[in-house]
Amino acid sequence: MDQGTAETGAATGGVKILLRLEGLTLFAGMVMLYWAWDGSWLVFALLFFVPDLSFLAYLADAKFGALVYNAAHSYMAPVALLTVGFGLASPLTLSIAMIWLAHIGFDRALGYGLKYSAGFGFTHLGRIGRQKDA
């Protein structure tokens, strides 16, 4: 067993496909909701990749990088933000939450899952990057 294998289990087969399809559904749903909401596409374009700035935390180390990346790519914060946005009737808050959720769905559809501390390439959806077949 290579270093980190025990701590880096990943979904496989039909479960992996289902998780990626869920991501695609979330992405499409949020884009359609944003369109129906008549949100600014300039704001969408400017904010769509902002969660990916969390990968900069990997400059510190893999454990901290995974923690920060997962915080930015988990459903918890954007769903909470969406709830607050509805509760306060705040269009900007709702827009940010929809864009954030669309980003997460996009990443999951492409196979970029939540990270393990073994390194950026170890995700709950399987290995990514150059060494994924290793």
Buried (B, 14 or more C-beta within 10 A) or exposed (E): EEEEEEEBEBBEEEEBEEBBEEBBEBBBBBBEBBEEEEBBEEBBEEBBEEBBEBBEBBEEEBBEBBBBBBBBBEBEBBBEBBEEBEEEEBEEBBBBBBBBBBBBBBBBBBBBBBBBBBBBBBBBBBBBEEEEEE
